[in-house]
Amino acid sequence: MYLWAAKSIASALLGTASAAYIKNTRLGHWAYTRFEAVANHIKDRWGIDMLDPAEAEWQTRYPKLIEKINQLEIRIKHLEGKDG
């Protein structure tokens, strides 16, 4: 049991470290840019947001909070319009 947990933690740390290293190389930059372009194309074409599923999840779980945030944003825009 403990060996499995230690292996999973070690592999997660190794994966994160290697991803951070590769991201700073030319090949990594090209790959990340390409992935982002494909994800944006999918989002524009089919409306599927692959890069930010957590935002959609909490918005569906807390609709009253989203409504209150939207009301406050409208109020802030209104107040900024009067002052500006």
HTML snippet that shows the backbone in 3Dmol.js (N, CA, C, O; Angstrom):
<script src="https://3Dmol.org/build/3Dmol-min.js"></script>
<div id="view" style="width:600px;height:400px;position:relative"></div>
<script>
const pdb = `
ATOM      1  N   MET A   1       0.818  -1.194   0.000  1.00  0.00           N
ATOM      2  CA  MET A   1       0.000   0.000   0.000  1.00  0.00           C
ATOM      3  C   MET A   1       0.860   1.255   0.000  1.00  0.00           C
ATOM      4  O   MET A   1       0.640   2.164  -0.801  1.00  0.00           O
ATOM      5  N   TYR A   2       1.834   1.307   0.892  1.00  0.00           N
ATOM      6  CA  TYR A   2       2.674   2.492   0.975  1.00  0.00           C
ATOM      7  C   TYR A   2       3.583   2.627  -0.239  1.00  0.00           C
ATOM      8  O   TYR A   2       3.892   3.737  -0.672  1.00  0.00           O
ATOM      9  N   LEU A   3       4.009   1.492  -0.787  1.00  0.00           N
ATOM     10  CA  LEU A   3       4.851   1.533  -1.980  1.00  0.00           C
ATOM     11  C   LEU A   3       4.088   2.147  -3.144  1.00  0.00           C
ATOM     12  O   LEU A   3       4.638   2.945  -3.904  1.00  0.00           O
ATOM     13  N   TRP A   4       2.828   1.774  -3.281  1.00  0.00           N
ATOM     14  CA  TRP A   4       1.999   2.318  -4.352  1.00  0.00           C
ATOM     15  C   TRP A   4       1.839   3.832  -4.199  1.00  0.00           C
ATOM     16  O   TRP A   4       1.938   4.571  -5.178  1.00  0.00           O
ATOM     17  N   ALA A   5       1.593   4.287  -2.977  1.00  0.00           N
ATOM     18  CA  ALA A   5       1.428   5.717  -2.740  1.00  0.00           C
ATOM     19  C   ALA A   5       2.726   6.473  -3.009  1.00  0.00           C
ATOM     20  O   ALA A   5       2.707   7.556  -3.594  1.00  0.00           O
ATOM     21  N   ALA A   6       3.847   5.904  -2.583  1.00  0.00           N
ATOM     22  CA  ALA A   6       5.141   6.548  -2.800  1.00  0.00           C
ATOM     23  C   ALA A   6       5.464   6.612  -4.292  1.00  0.00           C
ATOM     24  O   ALA A   6       5.985   7.620  -4.769  1.00  0.00           O
ATOM     25  N   LYS A   7       5.159   5.547  -5.028  1.00  0.00           N
ATOM     26  CA  LYS A   7       5.406   5.533  -6.467  1.00  0.00           C
ATOM     27  C   LYS A   7       4.539   6.562  -7.184  1.00  0.00           C
ATOM     28  O   LYS A   7       5.002   7.219  -8.116  1.00  0.00           O
ATOM     29  N   SER A   8       3.305   6.706  -6.763  1.00  0.00           N
ATOM     30  CA  SER A   8       2.424   7.667  -7.428  1.00  0.00           C
ATOM     31  C   SER A   8       2.861   9.102  -7.137  1.00  0.00           C
ATOM     32  O   SER A   8       2.802   9.957  -8.021  1.00  0.00           O
ATOM     33  N   ILE A   9       3.292   9.371  -5.922  1.00  0.00           N
ATOM     34  CA  ILE A   9       3.778  10.711  -5.587  1.00  0.00           C
ATOM     35  C   ILE A   9       5.061  11.014  -6.353  1.00  0.00           C
ATOM     36  O   ILE A   9       5.223  12.107  -6.894  1.00  0.00           O
ATOM     37  N   ALA A  10       5.973  10.039  -6.396  1.00  0.00           N
ATOM     38  CA  ALA A  10       7.237  10.239  -7.106  1.00  0.00           C
ATOM     39  C   ALA A  10       7.001  10.455  -8.598  1.00  0.00           C
ATOM     40  O   ALA A  10       7.646  11.309  -9.207  1.00  0.00           O
ATOM     41  N   SER A  11       6.094   9.700  -9.187  1.00  0.00           N
ATOM     42  CA  SER A  11       5.835   9.862 -10.622  1.00  0.00           C
ATOM     43  C   SER A  11       5.156  11.202 -10.907  1.00  0.00           C
ATOM     44  O   SER A  11       5.408  11.810 -11.948  1.00  0.00           O
ATOM     45  N   ALA A  12       4.302  11.667 -10.001  1.00  0.00           N
ATOM     46  CA  ALA A  12       3.672  12.973 -10.188  1.00  0.00           C
ATOM     47  C   ALA A  12       4.716  14.085 -10.117  1.00  0.00           C
ATOM     48  O   ALA A  12       4.691  15.015 -10.923  1.00  0.00           O
ATOM     49  N   LEU A  13       5.620  13.993  -9.165  1.00  0.00           N
ATOM     50  CA  LEU A  13       6.671  15.004  -9.049  1.00  0.00           C
ATOM     51  C   LEU A  13       7.598  14.979 -10.257  1.00  0.00           C
ATOM     52  O   LEU A  13       7.981  16.030 -10.772  1.00  0.00           O
ATOM     53  N   LEU A  14       7.960  13.781 -10.709  1.00  0.00           N
ATOM     54  CA  LEU A  14       8.828  13.656 -11.877  1.00  0.00           C
ATOM     55  C   LEU A  14       8.127  14.195 -13.129  1.00  0.00           C
ATOM     56  O   LEU A  14       8.748  14.881 -13.941  1.00  0.00           O
ATOM     57  N   GLY A  15       6.868  13.892 -13.279  1.00  0.00           N
ATOM     58  CA  GLY A  15       6.114  14.392 -14.426  1.00  0.00           C
ATOM     59  C   GLY A  15       5.998  15.899 -14.426  1.00  0.00           C
ATOM     60  O   GLY A  15       6.124  16.535 -15.473  1.00  0.00           O
ATOM     61  N   THR A  16       5.759  16.473 -13.269  1.00  0.00           N
ATOM     62  CA  THR A  16       5.661  17.929 -13.164  1.00  0.00           C
ATOM     63  C   THR A  16       6.996  18.596 -13.461  1.00  0.00           C
ATOM     64  O   THR A  16       7.056  19.607 -14.161  1.00  0.00           O
ATOM     65  N   ALA A  17       8.061  18.021 -12.926  1.00  0.00           N
ATOM     66  CA  ALA A  17       9.390  18.593 -13.160  1.00  0.00           C
ATOM     67  C   ALA A  17       9.776  18.504 -14.635  1.00  0.00           C
ATOM     68  O   ALA A  17      10.314  19.458 -15.197  1.00  0.00           O
ATOM     69  N   SER A  18       9.502  17.370 -15.254  1.00  0.00           N
ATOM     70  CA  SER A  18       9.861  17.227 -16.666  1.00  0.00           C
ATOM     71  C   SER A  18       8.995  18.136 -17.551  1.00  0.00           C
ATOM     72  O   SER A  18       9.484  18.682 -18.541  1.00  0.00           O
ATOM     73  N   ALA A  19       7.732  18.296 -17.203  1.00  0.00           N
ATOM     74  CA  ALA A  19       6.871  19.195 -17.977  1.00  0.00           C
ATOM     75  C   ALA A  19       7.341  20.638 -17.846  1.00  0.00           C
ATOM     76  O   ALA A  19       7.319  21.391 -18.821  1.00  0.00           O
ATOM     77  N   ALA A  20       7.764  21.026 -16.648  1.00  0.00           N
ATOM     78  CA  ALA A  20       8.266  22.391 -16.449  1.00  0.00           C
ATOM     79  C   ALA A  20       9.556  22.602 -17.235  1.00  0.00           C
ATOM     80  O   ALA A  20       9.768  23.679 -17.793  1.00  0.00           O
ATOM     81  N   TYR A  21      10.421  21.589 -17.285  1.00  0.00           N
ATOM     82  CA  TYR A  21      11.668  21.712 -18.037  1.00  0.00           C
ATOM     83  C   TYR A  21      11.391  21.781 -19.537  1.00  0.00           C
ATOM     84  O   TYR A  21      11.941  22.631 -20.237  1.00  0.00           O
ATOM     85  N   ILE A  22      10.548  20.895 -20.017  1.00  0.00           N
ATOM     86  CA  ILE A  22      10.267  20.827 -21.453  1.00  0.00           C
ATOM     87  C   ILE A  22       9.560  22.092 -21.923  1.00  0.00           C
ATOM     88  O   ILE A  22       9.751  22.526 -23.060  1.00  0.00           O
ATOM     89  N   LYS A  23       8.745  22.684 -21.056  1.00  0.00           N
ATOM     90  CA  LYS A  23       8.008  23.891 -21.435  1.00  0.00           C
ATOM     91  C   LYS A  23       8.957  25.037 -21.786  1.00  0.00           C
ATOM     92  O   LYS A  23       8.607  25.897 -22.593  1.00  0.00           O
ATOM     93  N   ASN A  24      10.135  25.061 -21.201  1.00  0.00           N
ATOM     94  CA  ASN A  24      11.085  26.139 -21.450  1.00  0.00           C
ATOM     95  C   ASN A  24      11.972  25.895 -22.664  1.00  0.00           C
ATOM     96  O   ASN A  24      12.788  26.754 -22.997  1.00  0.00           O
ATOM     97  N   THR A  25      11.842  24.757 -23.334  1.00  0.00           N
ATOM     98  CA  THR A  25      12.634  24.490 -24.531  1.00  0.00           C
ATOM     99  C   THR A  25      11.861  24.927 -25.768  1.00  0.00           C
ATOM    100  O   THR A  25      10.662  25.196 -25.699  1.00  0.00           O
ATOM    101  N   ARG A  26      12.555  24.995 -26.898  1.00  0.00           N
ATOM    102  CA  ARG A  26      11.884  25.392 -28.145  1.00  0.00           C
ATOM    103  C   ARG A  26      10.837  24.372 -28.558  1.00  0.00           C
ATOM    104  O   ARG A  26       9.745  24.739 -28.991  1.00  0.00           O
ATOM    105  N   LEU A  27      11.167  23.092 -28.426  1.00  0.00           N
ATOM    106  CA  LEU A  27      10.214  22.043 -28.782  1.00  0.00           C
ATOM    107  C   LEU A  27       8.994  22.099 -27.865  1.00  0.00           C
ATOM    108  O   LEU A  27       7.859  21.962 -28.323  1.00  0.00           O
ATOM    109  N   GLY A  28       9.229  22.300 -26.581  1.00  0.00           N
ATOM    110  CA  GLY A  28       8.120  22.389 -25.635  1.00  0.00           C
ATOM    111  C   GLY A  28       7.230  23.587 -25.907  1.00  0.00           C
ATOM    112  O   GLY A  28       6.006  23.491 -25.818  1.00  0.00           O
ATOM    113  N   HIS A  29       7.843  24.712 -26.238  1.00  0.00           N
ATOM    114  CA  HIS A  29       7.070  25.912 -26.543  1.00  0.00           C
ATOM    115  C   HIS A  29       6.206  25.680 -27.787  1.00  0.00           C
ATOM    116  O   HIS A  29       5.039  26.071 -27.823  1.00  0.00           O
ATOM    117  N   TRP A  30       6.786  25.046 -28.796  1.00  0.00           N
ATOM    118  CA  TRP A  30       6.021  24.749 -30.008  1.00  0.00           C
ATOM    119  C   TRP A  30       4.860  23.808 -29.685  1.00  0.00           C
ATOM    120  O   TRP A  30       3.743  24.013 -30.160  1.00  0.00           O
ATOM    121  N   ALA A  31       5.125  22.765 -28.869  1.00  0.00           N
ATOM    122  CA  ALA A  31       4.083  21.782 -28.548  1.00  0.00           C
ATOM    123  C   ALA A  31       2.952  22.427 -27.745  1.00  0.00           C
ATOM    124  O   ALA A  31       1.777  22.190 -28.023  1.00  0.00           O
ATOM    125  N   TYR A  32       3.306  23.236 -26.755  1.00  0.00           N
ATOM    126  CA  TYR A  32       2.268  23.900 -25.967  1.00  0.00           C
ATOM    127  C   TYR A  32       1.454  24.868 -26.825  1.00  0.00           C
ATOM    128  O   TYR A  32       0.234  24.944 -26.685  1.00  0.00           O
ATOM    129  N   THR A  33       2.116  25.599 -27.702  1.00  0.00           N
ATOM    130  CA  THR A  33       1.417  26.531 -28.590  1.00  0.00           C
ATOM    131  C   THR A  33       0.477  25.778 -29.527  1.00  0.00           C
ATOM    132  O   THR A  33      -0.651  26.207 -29.769  1.00  0.00           O
ATOM    133  N   ARG A  34       0.954  24.653 -30.050  1.00  0.00           N
ATOM    134  CA  ARG A  34       0.131  23.845 -30.957  1.00  0.00           C
ATOM    135  C   ARG A  34      -1.083  23.267 -30.229  1.00  0.00           C
ATOM    136  O   ARG A  34      -2.195  23.287 -30.757  1.00  0.00           O
ATOM    137  N   PHE A  35      -0.866  22.751 -29.011  1.00  0.00           N
ATOM    138  CA  PHE A  35      -1.974  22.208 -28.230  1.00  0.00           C
ATOM    139  C   PHE A  35      -3.008  23.288 -27.933  1.00  0.00           C
ATOM    140  O   PHE A  35      -4.212  23.044 -28.022  1.00  0.00           O
ATOM    141  N   GLU A  36      -2.539  24.474 -27.583  1.00  0.00           N
ATOM    142  CA  GLU A  36      -3.453  25.572 -27.296  1.00  0.00           C
ATOM    143  C   GLU A  36      -4.252  25.962 -28.535  1.00  0.00           C
ATOM    144  O   GLU A  36      -5.440  26.270 -28.440  1.00  0.00           O
ATOM    145  N   ALA A  37      -3.597  25.948 -29.703  1.00  0.00           N
ATOM    146  CA  ALA A  37      -4.298  26.276 -30.947  1.00  0.00           C
ATOM    147  C   ALA A  37      -5.381  25.239 -31.252  1.00  0.00           C
ATOM    148  O   ALA A  37      -6.486  25.589 -31.664  1.00  0.00           O
ATOM    149  N   VAL A  38      -5.058  23.971 -31.047  1.00  0.00           N
ATOM    150  CA  VAL A  38      -6.044  22.906 -31.291  1.00  0.00           C
ATOM    151  C   VAL A  38      -7.204  23.027 -30.302  1.00  0.00           C
ATOM    152  O   VAL A  38      -8.365  22.876 -30.682  1.00  0.00           O
ATOM    153  N   ALA A  39      -6.887  23.300 -29.032  1.00  0.00           N
ATOM    154  CA  ALA A  39      -7.939  23.435 -28.025  1.00  0.00           C
ATOM    155  C   ALA A  39      -8.838  24.629 -28.339  1.00  0.00           C
ATOM    156  O   ALA A  39     -10.055  24.542 -28.177  1.00  0.00           O
ATOM    157  N   ASN A  40      -8.261  25.732 -28.783  1.00  0.00           N
ATOM    158  CA  ASN A  40      -9.069  26.898 -29.148  1.00  0.00           C
ATOM    159  C   ASN A  40      -9.936  26.609 -30.368  1.00  0.00           C
ATOM    160  O   ASN A  40     -11.077  27.066 -30.440  1.00  0.00           O
ATOM    161  N   HIS A  41      -9.404  25.855 -31.328  1.00  0.00           N
ATOM    162  CA  HIS A  41     -10.194  25.487 -32.501  1.00  0.00           C
ATOM    163  C   HIS A  41     -11.388  24.629 -32.092  1.00  0.00           C
ATOM    164  O   HIS A  41     -12.499  24.831 -32.582  1.00  0.00           O
ATOM    165  N   ILE A  42     -11.160  23.681 -31.203  1.00  0.00           N
ATOM    166  CA  ILE A  42     -12.253  22.822 -30.729  1.00  0.00           C
ATOM    167  C   ILE A  42     -13.285  23.651 -29.975  1.00  0.00           C
ATOM    168  O   ILE A  42     -14.489  23.440 -30.119  1.00  0.00           O
ATOM    169  N   LYS A  43     -12.805  24.593 -29.173  1.00  0.00           N
ATOM    170  CA  LYS A  43     -13.731  25.448 -28.417  1.00  0.00           C
ATOM    171  C   LYS A  43     -14.567  26.299 -29.357  1.00  0.00           C
ATOM    172  O   LYS A  43     -15.773  26.439 -29.155  1.00  0.00           O
ATOM    173  N   ASP A  44     -13.947  26.868 -30.376  1.00  0.00           N
ATOM    174  CA  ASP A  44     -14.677  27.720 -31.317  1.00  0.00           C
ATOM    175  C   ASP A  44     -15.647  26.921 -32.177  1.00  0.00           C
ATOM    176  O   ASP A  44     -16.751  27.382 -32.469  1.00  0.00           O
ATOM    177  N   ARG A  45     -15.238  25.737 -32.579  1.00  0.00           N
ATOM    178  CA  ARG A  45     -16.067  24.951 -33.493  1.00  0.00           C
ATOM    179  C   ARG A  45     -17.214  24.239 -32.797  1.00  0.00           C
ATOM    180  O   ARG A  45     -18.349  24.273 -33.274  1.00  0.00           O
ATOM    181  N   TRP A  46     -16.925  23.587 -31.659  1.00  0.00           N
ATOM    182  CA  TRP A  46     -17.943  22.769 -31.005  1.00  0.00           C
ATOM    183  C   TRP A  46     -18.355  23.282 -29.630  1.00  0.00           C
ATOM    184  O   TRP A  46     -19.259  22.721 -29.011  1.00  0.00           O
ATOM    185  N   GLY A  47     -17.715  24.326 -29.149  1.00  0.00           N
ATOM    186  CA  GLY A  47     -18.090  24.876 -27.849  1.00  0.00           C
ATOM    187  C   GLY A  47     -17.590  24.076 -26.667  1.00  0.00           C
ATOM    188  O   GLY A  47     -18.123  24.214 -25.566  1.00  0.00           O
ATOM    189  N   ILE A  48     -16.579  23.241 -26.863  1.00  0.00           N
ATOM    190  CA  ILE A  48     -16.010  22.433 -25.785  1.00  0.00           C
ATOM    191  C   ILE A  48     -14.751  23.120 -25.299  1.00  0.00           C
ATOM    192  O   ILE A  48     -13.810  23.315 -26.067  1.00  0.00           O
ATOM    193  N   ASP A  49     -14.728  23.491 -24.020  1.00  0.00           N
ATOM    194  CA  ASP A  49     -13.558  24.182 -23.469  1.00  0.00           C
ATOM    195  C   ASP A  49     -12.691  23.176 -22.723  1.00  0.00           C
ATOM    196  O   ASP A  49     -12.981  22.818 -21.582  1.00  0.00           O
ATOM    197  N   MET A  50     -11.627  22.725 -23.375  1.00  0.00           N
ATOM    198  CA  MET A  50     -10.745  21.716 -22.785  1.00  0.00           C
ATOM    199  C   MET A  50      -9.787  22.310 -21.761  1.00  0.00           C
ATOM    200  O   MET A  50      -9.343  21.603 -20.856  1.00  0.00           O
ATOM    201  N   LEU A  51      -9.463  23.584 -21.882  1.00  0.00           N
ATOM    202  CA  LEU A  51      -8.435  24.162 -21.033  1.00  0.00           C
ATOM    203  C   LEU A  51      -8.956  24.618 -19.681  1.00  0.00           C
ATOM    204  O   LEU A  51      -8.156  24.797 -18.762  1.00  0.00           O
ATOM    205  N   ASP A  52     -10.247  24.814 -19.517  1.00  0.00           N
ATOM    206  CA  ASP A  52     -10.759  25.309 -18.247  1.00  0.00           C
ATOM    207  C   ASP A  52     -12.061  24.620 -17.839  1.00  0.00           C
ATOM    208  O   ASP A  52     -13.097  25.278 -17.739  1.00  0.00           O
ATOM    209  N   PRO A  53     -12.026  23.307 -17.601  1.00  0.00           N
ATOM    210  CA  PRO A  53     -13.254  22.632 -17.191  1.00  0.00           C
ATOM    211  C   PRO A  53     -13.655  22.953 -15.753  1.00  0.00           C
ATOM    212  O   PRO A  53     -14.831  22.838 -15.407  1.00  0.00           O
ATOM    213  N   ALA A  54     -12.708  23.350 -14.915  1.00  0.00           N
ATOM    214  CA  ALA A  54     -13.035  23.640 -13.521  1.00  0.00           C
ATOM    215  C   ALA A  54     -13.937  24.858 -13.403  1.00  0.00           C
ATOM    216  O   ALA A  54     -14.811  24.897 -12.536  1.00  0.00           O
ATOM    217  N   GLU A  55     -13.739  25.854 -14.262  1.00  0.00           N
ATOM    218  CA  GLU A  55     -14.572  27.049 -14.206  1.00  0.00           C
ATOM    219  C   GLU A  55     -16.024  26.705 -14.516  1.00  0.00           C
ATOM    220  O   GLU A  55     -16.933  27.173 -13.830  1.00  0.00           O
ATOM    221  N   ALA A  56     -16.241  25.906 -15.525  1.00  0.00           N
ATOM    222  CA  ALA A  56     -17.609  25.521 -15.874  1.00  0.00           C
ATOM    223  C   ALA A  56     -18.227  24.663 -14.772  1.00  0.00           C
ATOM    224  O   ALA A  56     -19.430  24.744 -14.526  1.00  0.00           O
ATOM    225  N   GLU A  57     -17.415  23.846 -14.111  1.00  0.00           N
ATOM    226  CA  GLU A  57     -17.940  22.971 -13.064  1.00  0.00           C
ATOM    227  C   GLU A  57     -18.462  23.770 -11.879  1.00  0.00           C
ATOM    228  O   GLU A  57     -19.572  23.517 -11.411  1.00  0.00           O
ATOM    229  N   TRP A  58     -17.685  24.732 -11.384  1.00  0.00           N
ATOM    230  CA  TRP A  58     -18.162  25.473 -10.217  1.00  0.00           C
ATOM    231  C   TRP A  58     -19.295  26.409 -10.579  1.00  0.00           C
ATOM    232  O   TRP A  58     -20.120  26.737  -9.726  1.00  0.00           O
ATOM    233  N   GLN A  59     -19.352  26.845 -11.827  1.00  0.00           N
ATOM    234  CA  GLN A  59     -20.463  27.707 -12.235  1.00  0.00           C
ATOM    235  C   GLN A  59     -21.776  26.938 -12.257  1.00  0.00           C
ATOM    236  O   GLN A  59     -22.826  27.498 -11.940  1.00  0.00           O
ATOM    237  N   THR A  60     -21.730  25.667 -12.624  1.00  0.00           N
ATOM    238  CA  THR A  60     -22.956  24.877 -12.624  1.00  0.00           C
ATOM    239  C   THR A  60     -23.338  24.449 -11.207  1.00  0.00           C
ATOM    240  O   THR A  60     -24.515  24.239 -10.917  1.00  0.00           O
ATOM    241  N   ARG A  61     -22.349  24.320 -10.331  1.00  0.00           N
ATOM    242  CA  ARG A  61     -22.643  23.909  -8.961  1.00  0.00           C
ATOM    243  C   ARG A  61     -23.198  25.059  -8.118  1.00  0.00           C
ATOM    244  O   ARG A  61     -23.963  24.820  -7.183  1.00  0.00           O
ATOM    245  N   TYR A  62     -22.825  26.297  -8.432  1.00  0.00           N
ATOM    246  CA  TYR A  62     -23.227  27.444  -7.625  1.00  0.00           C
ATOM    247  C   TYR A  62     -23.868  28.528  -8.499  1.00  0.00           C
ATOM    248  O   TYR A  62     -23.265  29.582  -8.704  1.00  0.00           O
ATOM    249  N   PRO A  63     -25.061  28.292  -9.011  1.00  0.00           N
ATOM    250  CA  PRO A  63     -25.679  29.276  -9.911  1.00  0.00           C
ATOM    251  C   PRO A  63     -26.056  30.584  -9.204  1.00  0.00           C
ATOM    252  O   PRO A  63     -26.020  31.643  -9.831  1.00  0.00           O
ATOM    253  N   LYS A  64     -26.416  30.538  -7.917  1.00  0.00           N
ATOM    254  CA  LYS A  64     -26.752  31.767  -7.197  1.00  0.00           C
ATOM    255  C   LYS A  64     -25.528  32.655  -7.023  1.00  0.00           C
ATOM    256  O   LYS A  64     -25.631  33.880  -7.078  1.00  0.00           O
ATOM    257  N   LEU A  65     -24.380  32.041  -6.814  1.00  0.00           N
ATOM    258  CA  LEU A  65     -23.146  32.807  -6.702  1.00  0.00           C
ATOM    259  C   LEU A  65     -22.815  33.499  -8.019  1.00  0.00           C
ATOM    260  O   LEU A  65     -22.398  34.657  -8.025  1.00  0.00           O
ATOM    261  N   ILE A  66     -22.999  32.799  -9.128  1.00  0.00           N
ATOM    262  CA  ILE A  66     -22.761  33.391 -10.447  1.00  0.00           C
ATOM    263  C   ILE A  66     -23.715  34.557 -10.682  1.00  0.00           C
ATOM    264  O   ILE A  66     -23.316  35.592 -11.216  1.00  0.00           O
ATOM    265  N   GLU A  67     -24.963  34.391 -10.287  1.00  0.00           N
ATOM    266  CA  GLU A  67     -25.939  35.470 -10.451  1.00  0.00           C
ATOM    267  C   GLU A  67     -25.522  36.700  -9.646  1.00  0.00           C
ATOM    268  O   GLU A  67     -25.616  37.825 -10.137  1.00  0.00           O
ATOM    269  N   LYS A  68     -25.064  36.491  -8.416  1.00  0.00           N
ATOM    270  CA  LYS A  68     -24.630  37.607  -7.577  1.00  0.00           C
ATOM    271  C   LYS A  68     -23.383  38.281  -8.159  1.00  0.00           C
ATOM    272  O   LYS A  68     -23.290  39.508  -8.155  1.00  0.00           O
ATOM    273  N   ILE A  69     -22.437  37.501  -8.653  1.00  0.00           N
ATOM    274  CA  ILE A  69     -21.236  38.061  -9.277  1.00  0.00           C
ATOM    275  C   ILE A  69     -21.612  38.901 -10.484  1.00  0.00           C
ATOM    276  O   ILE A  69     -21.077  39.994 -10.672  1.00  0.00           O
ATOM    277  N   ASN A  70     -22.525  38.402 -11.302  1.00  0.00           N
ATOM    278  CA  ASN A  70     -22.957  39.162 -12.479  1.00  0.00           C
ATOM    279  C   ASN A  70     -23.631  40.469 -12.082  1.00  0.00           C
ATOM    280  O   ASN A  70     -23.415  41.499 -12.720  1.00  0.00           O
ATOM    281  N   GLN A  71     -24.450  40.433 -11.028  1.00  0.00           N
ATOM    282  CA  GLN A  71     -25.097  41.660 -10.555  1.00  0.00           C
ATOM    283  C   GLN A  71     -24.059  42.672 -10.082  1.00  0.00           C
ATOM    284  O   GLN A  71     -24.168  43.864 -10.371  1.00  0.00           O
ATOM    285  N   LEU A  72     -23.052  42.192  -9.353  1.00  0.00           N
ATOM    286  CA  LEU A  72     -22.013  43.095  -8.866  1.00  0.00           C
ATOM    287  C   LEU A  72     -21.189  43.677 -10.009  1.00  0.00           C
ATOM    288  O   LEU A  72     -20.814  44.849  -9.964  1.00  0.00           O
ATOM    289  N   GLU A  73     -20.906  42.876 -11.029  1.00  0.00           N
ATOM    290  CA  GLU A  73     -20.165  43.389 -12.180  1.00  0.00           C
ATOM    291  C   GLU A  73     -20.957  44.464 -12.911  1.00  0.00           C
ATOM    292  O   GLU A  73     -20.392  45.470 -13.340  1.00  0.00           O
ATOM    293  N   ILE A  74     -22.252  44.257 -13.055  1.00  0.00           N
ATOM    294  CA  ILE A  74     -23.100  45.266 -13.695  1.00  0.00           C
ATOM    295  C   ILE A  74     -23.109  46.537 -12.855  1.00  0.00           C
ATOM    296  O   ILE A  74     -23.041  47.643 -13.391  1.00  0.00           O
ATOM    297  N   ARG A  75     -23.192  46.378 -11.547  1.00  0.00           N
ATOM    298  CA  ARG A  75     -23.194  47.544 -10.655  1.00  0.00           C
ATOM    299  C   ARG A  75     -21.871  48.300 -10.746  1.00  0.00           C
ATOM    300  O   ARG A  75     -21.865  49.531 -10.769  1.00  0.00           O
ATOM    301  N   ILE A  76     -20.754  47.581 -10.797  1.00  0.00           N
ATOM    302  CA  ILE A  76     -19.448  48.216 -10.903  1.00  0.00           C
ATOM    303  C   ILE A  76     -19.327  48.973 -12.224  1.00  0.00           C
ATOM    304  O   ILE A  76     -18.823  50.096 -12.246  1.00  0.00           O
ATOM    305  N   LYS A  77     -19.778  48.377 -13.318  1.00  0.00           N
ATOM    306  CA  LYS A  77     -19.744  49.060 -14.609  1.00  0.00           C
ATOM    307  C   LYS A  77     -20.596  50.317 -14.584  1.00  0.00           C
ATOM    308  O   LYS A  77     -20.212  51.344 -15.144  1.00  0.00           O
ATOM    309  N   HIS A  78     -21.752  50.239 -13.936  1.00  0.00           N
ATOM    310  CA  HIS A  78     -22.629  51.393 -13.830  1.00  0.00           C
ATOM    311  C   HIS A  78     -21.964  52.506 -13.027  1.00  0.00           C
ATOM    312  O   HIS A  78     -22.010  53.670 -13.425  1.00  0.00           O
ATOM    313  N   LEU A  79     -21.347  52.157 -11.901  1.00  0.00           N
ATOM    314  CA  LEU A  79     -20.683  53.157 -11.066  1.00  0.00           C
ATOM    315  C   LEU A  79     -19.468  53.755 -11.749  1.00  0.00           C
ATOM    316  O   LEU A  79     -19.211  54.952 -11.621  1.00  0.00           O
ATOM    317  N   GLU A  80     -18.727  52.945 -12.464  1.00  0.00           N
ATOM    318  CA  GLU A  80     -17.577  53.462 -13.197  1.00  0.00           C
ATOM    319  C   GLU A  80     -18.009  54.395 -14.325  1.00  0.00           C
ATOM    320  O   GLU A  80     -17.305  55.352 -14.649  1.00  0.00           O
ATOM    321  N   GLY A  81     -19.143  54.121 -14.909  1.00  0.00           N
ATOM    322  CA  GLY A  81     -19.651  54.982 -15.959  1.00  0.00           C
ATOM    323  C   GLY A  81     -20.015  56.355 -15.445  1.00  0.00           C
ATOM    324  O   GLY A  81     -19.807  57.347 -16.144  1.00  0.00           O
ATOM    325  N   LYS A  82     -20.564  56.443 -14.215  1.00  0.00           N
ATOM    326  CA  LYS A  82     -20.922  57.730 -13.638  1.00  0.00           C
ATOM    327  C   LYS A  82     -19.692  58.512 -13.227  1.00  0.00           C
ATOM    328  O   LYS A  82     -19.647  59.732 -13.389  1.00  0.00           O
ATOM    329  N   ASP A  83     -18.673  57.808 -12.685  1.00  0.00           N
ATOM    330  CA  ASP A  83     -17.470  58.504 -12.228  1.00  0.00           C
ATOM    331  C   ASP A  83     -16.566  58.887 -13.376  1.00  0.00           C
ATOM    332  O   ASP A  83     -15.867  59.898 -13.302  1.00  0.00           O
ATOM    333  N   GLY A  84     -16.566  58.083 -14.458  1.00  0.00           N
ATOM    334  CA  GLY A  84     -15.619  58.305 -15.548  1.00  0.00           C
ATOM    335  C   GLY A  84     -16.085  59.199 -16.573  1.00  0.00           C
ATOM    336  O   GLY A  84     -15.367  59.457 -17.539  1.00  0.00           O
TER     337      GLY A  84
END
`;
const viewer = $3Dmol.createViewer("view");
viewer.addModel(pdb, "pdb");
viewer.setStyle({}, {cartoon: {color: "spectrum"}});
viewer.zoomTo();
viewer.render();
</script>
